[in-house]
């Protein structure tokens, strides 16, 4: 049976609202795009499931869903890049 060392695994995860920096101190775009893609993907498939379960899938509703997902993707990137300040 596979045993995972969760402490070692969790120690390698670095989540930050401001995004990550590479070894040279530059903004890590690949990690920010990946994070934004994962979160936007969750939103897309949740919205798609909601539309399907309510029998409301139409070209218009799909356009609205894609617009919302695109705006969320760009908003997450802007927040990670520091263009938008998160109010705590």
Secondary structure by P-SEA (a helix, b strand, c coil): ccccaaaaaaaabbbbccbbbcccccccaaaaaaaaaaaaaaaaaaaaaaaaaaccccaaaaaaaaaaaaaaaaaaaaaaaccccccc
